[in-house]
Amino acid sequence: MNYKHQFFNDYAETAHPACIQKLSEQTLQQEAGYGLDSVSVHAATLIRAKLGVVNDTPVHFISGGTQANLTVIGALLRPHEAVIAVESGHIATHETGAIEATGHKVIQMPHINGKLTPAAIEQVMRTHPNEHSVKPRMVFVSQATELGTVYSRTELLALRAVCDTHDLWLYIDGARLGSALCSENAACDWQDIARFADVFYIGGTKNGALLGEAIVFPNTILNNDFRYALKQRGALLAKGRVIASQFVALFEHDLYGELAQHANDCAMRLRTGLSELGVVFYTDSATNQQFPILSNAVVEALQKDYGFYTWEELNKRESVVRFVFSWATPMAMVDELLTDTKRLLNS
């Protein structure tokens, strides 16, 4: 279908030209394989500098988010161990049972505005006291969440504290980490992510890269034998520099932050404009995903010209829809969407 513009996701465009350019510079350069090349080493150094971590903090480049999640979780958990996540978490909803396919149960808990709470983790620990149920061993959260909300420094510290109390690892899915850290109410930074997480990944696919994510192990002990896990799951790329070169482009001059900020600016332009029209939002998102509640008639009319998903049907008259903005979304297109929505709301 021919749309004026698509707001389905933040990876519809191929890649930022700088990522393509950086990749093209390596065309005839001979390098070592499997992430041991000079480009991967340089990219890892740039990421460590951004995080403010020690020089031997392990960084691995991998093709996508689902592959990162199943490789990390599958590698770190023993057969009887499980991971805790909110019921809206990516590993619980949009990965085709990838985690369960590794033999590990995802213990799903209710969310509060998309977030997992220490109280929910405590409840899991009370209801899984012994060997007659799976053993909770890891906490999984997304920053930003699947509903576009962001964990503050205080919330991350509280999650870290409960994980320490119960000997749980904290894993942060950073598919939209750039958007989270650039949001107007972020209240946390790169150093906080590295300080509180045992392992996390930095999303490139959804922030300008052709493909790729960077897995980081602040808890360096957990990195033991991880390259074996990467190889076993087909994630150790012979040409690791294909992904790493893009992270060089994204982190050399903070292009990563600039792209995330633009996506957020587009989202907030829509949020402000719709709020002024009296539209209510499903979540308090300050990131590049927005979830307005619109009448089904307005949704149907808008979907003739714009690509976006209906997230949830609230009742017979209204639905929650999701608009996602990318590094390449034209601000003029946001304004056109607002104009068309206003016309429909007033008709």
C-alpha positions in Angstrom: 0.0 0.0 0.0 1.2 3.5 -0.8 1.3 5.6 2.3 2.3 9.3 2.6 4.6 8.1 5.3 5.1 5.0 7.5 5.2 5.1 11.3 5.3 1.4 11.8 8.8 1.3 13.3 12.2 3.0 13.5 14.1 0.8 11.1 12.2 1.3 7.8 15.0 3.4 6.3 18.1 1.4 5.3 20.8 3.3 7.3 22.2 6.7 7.9 24.7 7.6 5.1 27.5 7.9 7.6 27.1 4.2 8.5 27.1 3.2 4.9 30.2 5.4 4.2 32.1 4.0 7.1 31.3 0.5 5.9 32.4 1.3 2.4 35.8 2.4 3.7 36.6 -1.2 4.6 35.9 -2.7 1.2 39.4 -3.8 0.3 41.0 -3.7 3.7 42.1 -7.1 4.9 41.3 -7.8 8.5 41.1 -10.6 11.1 37.8 -12.4 11.4 35.2 -13.0 14.1 35.3 -9.6 15.7 39.1 -9.5 16.3 39.7 -7.0 13.5 41.0 -3.4 14.1 37.6 -1.9 13.3 35.8 -3.9 16.0 38.6 -3.1 18.5 38.2 0.7 17.7 34.4 0.6 18.0 34.6 -1.2 21.3 37.1 1.5 22.5 34.7 4.3 21.5 31.8 2.6 23.4 33.9 2.1 26.5 34.8 5.7 26.5 31.1 6.7 26.2 30.2 4.4 29.1 33.2 5.5 31.3 34.1 1.8 31.9 37.5 0.1 32.2 39.5 -0.8 29.1 38.9 -4.5 29.4 35.1 -4.4 29.6 33.9 -6.9 27.0 32.0 -5.6 24.0 30.5 -7.9 21.4 28.8 -7.0 18.1 25.8 -9.0 17.0 23.3 -8.7 14.2 20.0 -8.1 16.0 18.1 -7.7 19.2 16.3 -11.0 19.4 19.6 -12.8 18.7 21.2 -10.7 21.5 18.5 -11.6 24.0 18.5 -15.3 23.3 22.3 -15.6 23.2 22.8 -13.7 26.4 20.0 -15.4 28.3 20.7 -18.8 26.9 24.4 -18.5 27.8 24.1 -17.2 31.3 21.3 -19.3 32.7 21.6 -22.9 33.8 18.9 -25.4 32.6 16.6 -24.9 35.6 16.9 -21.2 35.8 14.4 -18.5 34.6 14.3 -14.9 33.7 11.8 -12.3 35.1 10.2 -9.8 32.8 7.0 -7.7 32.5 4.2 -9.3 30.5 4.7 -6.6 27.8 8.5 -7.3 27.6 10.0 -8.0 24.2 11.1 -11.5 25.2 7.6 -12.3 26.4 5.7 -11.0 23.4 7.6 -10.4 20.2 10.4 -13.0 19.9 8.4 -16.1 18.9 9.2 -17.9 22.1 12.9 -17.7 21.5 13.8 -17.7 25.2 11.5 -20.7 25.9 13.1 -22.4 22.9 16.4 -22.3 24.8 14.7 -24.2 27.7 14.3 -21.2 30.0 11.0 -20.0 31.3 10.1 -16.3 31.1 8.3 -15.4 34.4 5.9 -12.7 33.3 4.7 -10.1 35.8 2.3 -7.1 35.5 3.8 -3.8 34.6 3.3 -0.3 35.9 3.5 2.1 32.9 5.5 -0.5 31.1 8.0 -1.0 33.9 9.0 -3.9 36.1 9.0 -3.0 39.9 11.0 -4.3 42.8 7.8 -5.4 44.4 7.0 -7.6 41.4 10.4 -9.2 41.7 9.9 -9.8 45.4 6.6 -11.5 44.6 8.4 -13.8 42.1 10.9 -14.8 44.7 8.2 -15.6 47.3 6.4 -17.8 44.9 9.5 -19.7 43.6 11.0 -20.8 46.9 12.5 -24.2 46.1 13.4 -26.8 43.5 9.7 -27.6 42.7 9.6 -24.6 40.4 12.1 -22.9 38.2 14.8 -20.8 39.9 14.6 -17.1 39.1 18.1 -16.0 38.2 17.9 -13.0 35.9 15.8 -9.8 35.6 15.1 -8.5 32.1 14.1 -4.9 31.5 14.0 -2.7 28.4 15.3 0.9 28.3 13.1 2.4 26.9 10.3 0.1 27.6 8.0 -1.4 25.0 5.5 1.3 25.9 8.0 4.1 25.4 8.6 4.9 29.1 12.0 5.3 30.7 13.5 4.0 33.9 15.0 6.7 36.0 18.2 6.5 37.9 16.3 5.9 41.1 14.3 3.1 39.6 17.3 1.4 38.2 19.1 1.7 41.5 16.0 0.1 43.2 16.1 -2.8 40.7 19.9 -3.2 41.2 19.3 -3.4 45.0 16.6 -6.1 44.8 18.8 -8.1 42.3 21.7 -7.9 44.8 19.5 -9.0 47.6 18.3 -12.1 45.8 21.5 -12.8 43.7 19.9 -12.0 40.4 21.6 -10.7 37.3 20.2 -7.5 35.8 20.0 -7.5 32.0 19.0 -4.4 30.1 17.6 -4.6 26.5 18.8 -1.4 24.9 17.1 -1.7 21.5 16.0 1.9 22.0 18.6 3.0 24.5 19.5 6.1 22.6 15.9 7.3 22.6 15.7 6.6 26.4 18.9 8.5 27.3 18.0 11.5 25.1 14.4 11.8 26.4 13.5 14.9 28.3 12.7 13.0 31.5 15.6 10.4 31.2 17.0 11.1 34.6 19.8 8.6 33.9 22.8 8.5 31.7 25.3 6.1 29.9 27.3 5.7 33.1 24.2 4.7 35.1 23.4 1.9 32.6 26.9 0.5 32.9 26.9 0.9 36.7 23.6 -0.9 37.3 23.5 -3.6 34.6 25.4 -6.9 34.7 25.0 -7.0 30.9 23.2 -4.9 28.4 23.2 -4.1 24.7 23.2 -0.9 22.7 20.8 -0.9 19.9 22.0 0.1 16.4 19.3 -1.3 14.2 16.7 1.1 15.6 18.9 4.1 15.6 20.5 4.6 12.2 22.6 1.5 11.6 22.1 -0.9 8.7 22.0 -3.7 11.3 23.6 -4.6 14.6 23.7 -4.2 18.4 26.6 -4.0 20.8 26.5 -6.3 23.9 28.4 -5.0 26.9 29.4 -6.9 30.0 30.1 -4.5 32.9 30.0 -7.7 35.1 33.1 -9.1 33.3 32.9 -12.5 35.0 29.7 -13.3 33.1 31.7 -12.8 29.9 33.6 -16.1 30.5 33.1 -18.4 27.5 30.6 -16.0 25.9 32.4 -16.2 22.5 31.7 -19.9 22.6 27.9 -19.1 23.0 28.1 -16.6 20.2 29.6 -19.2 17.9 27.2 -22.0 18.9 24.2 -19.8 18.1 25.5 -18.6 14.8 26.1 -15.1 16.1 29.9 -14.8 15.8 30.2 -13.2 12.4 33.3 -13.9 10.3 33.1 -10.3 9.1 32.5 -8.7 12.4 33.6 -5.3 11.1 30.4 -5.1 9.0 28.6 -4.3 12.3 31.4 -2.7 14.2 32.2 -0.1 11.4 28.7 1.3 11.9 29.2 1.8 15.6 32.4 3.7 14.8 30.3 6.0 12.7 27.7 6.3 15.4 30.0 6.9 18.3 33.0 8.8 16.8 31.2 12.2 17.0 28.0 11.3 19.0 25.9 10.8 15.9 24.1 8.1 17.9 22.8 10.8 20.3 21.9 13.2 17.5 19.8 10.6 15.7 18.0 9.5 18.8 17.3 13.1 19.7 15.8 13.8 16.3 13.4 10.8 16.6 12.4 12.0 20.1 11.8 15.6 18.8 9.5 14.3 16.1 7.6 12.2 18.7 7.2 15.1 21.1 6.0 17.4 18.3 3.2 14.9 17.7 2.5 14.5 21.4 2.3 18.2 22.0 0.1 18.8 19.0 -2.3 16.0 19.8 -2.5 17.0 23.4 -3.5 20.5 22.4 -6.3 18.9 20.4 -7.5 17.1 23.6 -6.1 13.6 22.7 -5.3 11.4 25.7 -2.2 9.1 25.6 -2.0 5.5 26.9 1.4 6.0 28.5 3.6 9.0 29.5 6.2 8.4 26.9 8.9 11.0 26.2 10.7 8.8 23.7 10.2 8.0 20.0 7.2 5.8 20.5 3.8 7.5 21.1 0.5 5.8 22.0 -2.5 8.1 21.5 -6.0 6.9 22.1 -8.2 7.7 19.0 -11.7 6.8 17.9 -11.8 3.9 15.6 -13.3 6.1 12.9 -10.3 8.4 13.0 -7.9 5.4 13.0 -9.5 3.9 10.0 -9.4 7.2 8.1 -5.7 7.9 9.0 -4.6 4.4 8.0 -5.7 5.2 4.4 -2.7 7.6 4.2 -0.3 6.6 7.0 1.2 3.4 8.1 1.0 2.6 11.8 -0.2 -0.1 14.1 -3.3 -0.4 16.2 -1.8 -1.4 19.5 -4.9 -2.3 21.6 -8.6 -2.0 21.2 -9.9 -0.3 24.3 -13.6 -0.6 23.6 -16.0 -0.7 20.7 -15.3 3.0 19.9 -11.6 3.6 20.7 -8.2 2.1 20.2 -4.7 2.7 21.3 -2.4 3.2 18.3 1.4 3.4 18.1 3.3 5.9 16.1 7.1 5.3 15.9 9.5 8.0 14.7 13.0 7.4 13.4 16.3 9.3 12.8 15.1 10.0 9.3 11.5 11.0 9.9 10.9 14.4 8.2 9.5 17.0 10.7 7.3 18.2 7.9 5.6 14.8 7.8 4.9 15.0 11.5 3.2 18.3 10.9 1.2 16.9 8.0 0.0 14.0 10.2 -1.1 16.5 12.9 -3.0 18.5 10.3 -4.8 15.5 8.9 -5.6 14.2 12.4 -7.0 17.7 13.5 -9.2 17.7 10.4 -10.6 14.3 11.2 -11.1 15.1 14.9 -13.0 18.2 13.9 -15.1 16.7 11.2 
